[in-house]
Amino acid sequence: MKRPFYNAIHSLLFDQKHFLDALLGRFGGWLPDETYIRWDYYLNHSRSINLINPQRYTEKLQWLKLYYRNPLWTQMVDKYAVKALVSERVGAEHVAPVYGKWNRAQDIDWDQLPDQFVLKTNHDSGNNGVFIIKDKSQIINHKSQIIRRINQSLRRDTSRAGREWPYRDVPRCVFAEQYLEDATGELRDYKFFCFDGEVKYLFIATERQSGGEVKFDYFDADFNHLDIVQRHPMSDKKIEKPAMFDQMKDLAAKLSIGLPEVRVDLYEVDGRIYFGEYTFFHHGGIAPFHPDKWDFIWGEQIHLPDRNHK
């Protein structure tokens, strides 16, 4: 029996969740948004979603995907276009400078770029579409690979996986911005969860460049450590409160006014605070909370707006 066929049969018989998850990923693009979200939620939580009277944080994020539209969110998830918005709201000093912007990777003007920089596609999620160049002289023989990967990112439709509609109409591009590094030797980002201008929680991702698994540690707005685990384990090292924590919290609050829920990612580098990105659907609104109680506690913070779609 051929191995791929055997693996498919084995998954079907002994790992139905894995099989159905793979099936949804492969063919889910054909499904209506609500059908897709109901299946996706069930596969990740082993329970049906309540969209009539959502109570959980994960349920309310799915509700926002389906029943609420704010055109400004498209600009806010556009990693290039959002820079103008953030500069207007809190000042250009909180935005990493841009060296150039191109519609295709083939058009990148490598000669105009400094020795260190970061290339980003403006619509992709997570670390997809992010290329950190610490020494330009070392990539001379690898430019074709970088170009190929950037174009792959530009073709990726991030709005289909998870049905995160704000990404659908982002005019795609690639841009180069300043390379940033903090005192830890990496770029530790502080991810603030905000609810209509009020910071309630944050998490800090550490050990990204350790070669092992990244660590996620959650805190409340007073920097008390919380027993939340989502997708990644906590660090076994003490996470120190950043020197500019209060200033970052104030900045995140200003950047989230008028939004029912958003995650504001910030960096602290050499005594300055830089904006990273907005995320409206943390982990796609799909990742379970451990312990489960936090799904309800966070859900209480979201006051859903009036339905204005479908």
Buried (B, 14 or more C-beta within 10 A) or exposed (E): EEEEEEEEEEBEEEEEEEBBBEBBEEEBEEBEBBEBBBBBBBBBBEEEBBBEEBEBBBBBBBBBBBBBBBEEBBBBBBBBBBBEBBBEEBEEEBBBEBBBBBEEBEEBEBEEBEEBBBBBBBBBBEEBBEBBBEEBEEBEEEEEEBBEBBBBBBEBEBBBBBBBBBBBEBEBBBBBBBBBBBEEEBBBBBBBBBBBBBBBBBBBBBBBEEEEEBBBBBBEBEBEEBEBBBEBEBBEEEBEEBEBBEBBBBBBBBBBEEBBBBBBBBBBBEEEBBBBBBBBBBBBBBBBBEEEEBBBBBBEBBEEBEEEEE
